[in-house]
């Protein structure tokens, strides 16, 4: 498993936001780009906030996937379902079909299933307010 993660998910920092505390199956998920961290070490995010932060975060992002609650009916290689394929079509079908063999592995580690939403995070931040007890009063 470590080899697979190192090969296909190197240096990935995930963020998962649960917008509703009472609905644990609904969440928004995305990968944070390590180049956008103010602190260059992407592991600092996990060690600073932990895997279960006690503070609320806000995430602004682009929605990239909203999975359906039903089986996908689109067949990627359907264009090759005909009797007389040209040589270049046979080669393309074989090449593209080779990658379909990884669909099962991908399904096992898929992080975005209904009712989850996958996003490309643009900004993740935490709001804070000043402590009223520490405020100066004007003279």
KAVENGI-V971588 format. One record per backbone hydrogen bond with DSSP energy under -0.5 kcal/mol. NH is the residue of the N-H (numbers start at 1). CO is the residue of the C=O. Records with the same first field share a line. If there is no record, write none. Layout:
NH = CO + CO
//
This chain:
5 = 1
6 = 2
7 = 3
8 = 4
9 = 5
12 = 9
13 = 32
14 = 12
15 = 30
17 = 28
19 = 17
23 = 20
26 = 23
27 = 25
28 = 17
29 = 117
30 = 15
31 = 119
32 = 13
34 = 32
36 = 33
37 = 34
40 = 38
42 = 40
44 = 41
45 = 42
46 = 42
47 = 43
48 = 44
49 = 45
50 = 46
58 = 125
60 = 123
61 = 59
62 = 120
63 = 61
64 = 118
65 = 118
67 = 116
76 = 74
78 = 75
80 = 77
81 = 78
82 = 80
85 = 83
90 = 86
91 = 87
92 = 88
93 = 89
94 = 90
95 = 91
96 = 92
97 = 93
98 = 94
99 = 95
100 = 96
101 = 97 + 98
102 = 99
103 = 100
106 = 102
107 = 103
108 = 104
109 = 105
110 = 106
113 = 111
116 = 113
117 = 27
118 = 65
119 = 29
120 = 62
121 = 119
122 = 60
123 = 60
125 = 58
132 = 130
134 = 131
135 = 132
//
